[in-house]
Amino acid sequence: MGSTQESFVGSIDQGTTSTRFLIFNRSGEPVTSHQIEFKQIYPQPGYVSITPLVESNDLLIGIQLA
């Protein structure tokens, strides 16, 4: 007997200014997403830094809200 549950794929888009979590159906169509912008730190000219804890926390929030 086949499964009646629908299958989805989750995808992480870690950009330079935000973390986004997207969910796609079996046809590859986007079903939903959630994006969270984060604060960037500029330690010196030409450098940008992102706090890893902020990134991971934003990802967890994005998964929950997508």
GROMACS elastic network, one bead per residue, 0.5 to 0.9 nm:
[ bonds ]
;  ai    aj funct       b0    kb
    3     6     6  0.81532   500
    6    25     6  0.79635   500
    6    26     6  0.80623   500
    7    24     6  0.88472   500
    7    25     6  0.64705   500
    7    26     6  0.61694   500
    8    23     6  0.65393   500
    8    24     6  0.55812   500
    8    26     6  0.60763   500
    8    28     6  0.88486   500
    8    31     6  0.87672   500
    9    22     6  0.82550   500
    9    23     6  0.56279   500
    9    24     6  0.52124   500
    9    25     6  0.64876   500
    9    26     6  0.75727   500
    9    28     6  0.84219   500
   10    21     6  0.69732   500
   10    22     6  0.56999   500
   10    24     6  0.64827   500
   10    63     6  0.84906   500
   11    20     6  0.82637   500
   11    21     6  0.56920   500
   11    22     6  0.51208   500
   11    23     6  0.63313   500
   11    24     6  0.79920   500
   12    19     6  0.73923   500
   12    20     6  0.59613   500
   12    22     6  0.65430   500
   12    59     6  0.78834   500
   13    18     6  0.82697   500
   13    19     6  0.59414   500
   13    21     6  0.62170   500
   13    22     6  0.77789   500
   13    35     6  0.89850   500
   14    17     6  0.83047   500
   14    18     6  0.64913   500
   14    20     6  0.64039   500
   14    21     6  0.85815   500
   14    55     6  0.84617   500
   14    59     6  0.87856   500
   15    18     6  0.52699   500
   15    19     6  0.59942   500
   15    20     6  0.78624   500
   16    19     6  0.82623   500
   16    38     6  0.89162   500
   16    40     6  0.84328   500
   16    48     6  0.89997   500
   16    50     6  0.86477   500
   17    36     6  0.86731   500
   17    37     6  0.57425   500
   17    38     6  0.59970   500
   17    39     6  0.74532   500
   17    40     6  0.71483   500
   18    35     6  0.66701   500
   18    36     6  0.54370   500
   18    38     6  0.55172   500
   18    39     6  0.86119   500
   18    55     6  0.84943   500
   18    58     6  0.86433   500
   19    34     6  0.84386   500
   19    35     6  0.57508   500
   19    36     6  0.54359   500
   19    37     6  0.64228   500
   19    38     6  0.76423   500
   19    55     6  0.70300   500
   19    56     6  0.89953   500
   19    58     6  0.65799   500
   19    59     6  0.62607   500
   19    62     6  0.77060   500
   20    33     6  0.69731   500
   20    34     6  0.56389   500
   20    36     6  0.63569   500
   20    37     6  0.85397   500
   20    58     6  0.85279   500
   20    59     6  0.71784   500
   20    62     6  0.65516   500
   20    63     6  0.86542   500
   21    32     6  0.85521   500
   21    33     6  0.54799   500
   21    34     6  0.55278   500
   21    35     6  0.65451   500
   21    59     6  0.70003   500
   21    62     6  0.56189   500
   21    63     6  0.59828   500
   21    65     6  0.89923   500
   21    66     6  0.68351   500
   22    30     6  0.70133   500
   22    31     6  0.76689   500
   22    32     6  0.59744   500
   22    34     6  0.66939   500
   22    35     6  0.86511   500
   22    62     6  0.86123   500
   22    63     6  0.81525   500
   22    66     6  0.69717   500
   23    29     6  0.84919   500
   23    30     6  0.58876   500
   23    31     6  0.55294   500
   23    32     6  0.54284   500
   23    33     6  0.61085   500
   23    66     6  0.73296   500
   24    27     6  0.76443   500
   24    28     6  0.53938   500
   24    29     6  0.52821   500
   24    31     6  0.52502   500
   24    32     6  0.73458   500
   24    33     6  0.89776   500
   25    28     6  0.53712   500
   25    29     6  0.55662   500
   25    30     6  0.65503   500
   25    31     6  0.63754   500
   26    29     6  0.74393   500
   27    30     6  0.88750   500
   28    31     6  0.89425   500
   30    33     6  0.77512   500
   32    66     6  0.58047   500
   33    62     6  0.77394   500
   33    63     6  0.83594   500
   33    65     6  0.79946   500
   34    61     6  0.86264   500
   34    62     6  0.52343   500
   34    63     6  0.74621   500
   34    64     6  0.88819   500
   34    65     6  0.63336   500
   34    66     6  0.50518   500
   35    58     6  0.85927   500
   35    59     6  0.87969   500
   35    62     6  0.63602   500
   35    66     6  0.86883   500
   36    58     6  0.63713   500
   36    59     6  0.81506   500
   36    61     6  0.83927   500
   36    62     6  0.69678   500
   37    58     6  0.83705   500
   38    50     6  0.81163   500
   38    54     6  0.75175   500
   38    55     6  0.77068   500
   38    58     6  0.79919   500
   39    50     6  0.73578   500
   39    51     6  0.86582   500
   39    54     6  0.87411   500
   40    48     6  0.65192   500
   40    49     6  0.60465   500
   40    50     6  0.55541   500
   40    51     6  0.81536   500
   41    47     6  0.84417   500
   41    48     6  0.56670   500
   41    50     6  0.62096   500
   41    51     6  0.81997   500
   42    45     6  0.69815   500
   42    46     6  0.78891   500
   42    47     6  0.58052   500
   42    49     6  0.61439   500
   42    50     6  0.89298   500
   43    46     6  0.86912   500
   43    47     6  0.62921   500
   43    48     6  0.66345   500
   43    49     6  0.71071   500
   44    47     6  0.55768   500
   44    48     6  0.77541   500
   45    48     6  0.83116   500
   50    53     6  0.88125   500
   50    54     6  0.76034   500
   50    55     6  0.73779   500
   51    54     6  0.53511   500
   51    55     6  0.64730   500
   51    56     6  0.89524   500
   52    55     6  0.50169   500
   52    56     6  0.62108   500
   52    57     6  0.85050   500
   53    56     6  0.52276   500
   53    57     6  0.60007   500
   53    58     6  0.84377   500
   54    57     6  0.51437   500
   54    58     6  0.59926   500
   54    59     6  0.85210   500
   55    58     6  0.51730   500
   55    59     6  0.61807   500
   55    60     6  0.87851   500
   56    59     6  0.50400   500
   56    60     6  0.63285   500
   56    61     6  0.87149   500
   57    60     6  0.52065   500
   57    61     6  0.62852   500
   57    62     6  0.85977   500
   58    61     6  0.50979   500
   58    62     6  0.60479   500
   58    63     6  0.86487   500
   59    63     6  0.62104   500
   59    64     6  0.86721   500
   60    63     6  0.51847   500
   60    64     6  0.63064   500
   60    65     6  0.87118   500
   61    64     6  0.51460   500
   61    65     6  0.61478   500
   61    66     6  0.85298   500
   62    65     6  0.51735   500
   62    66     6  0.58759   500
   63    66     6  0.53502   500
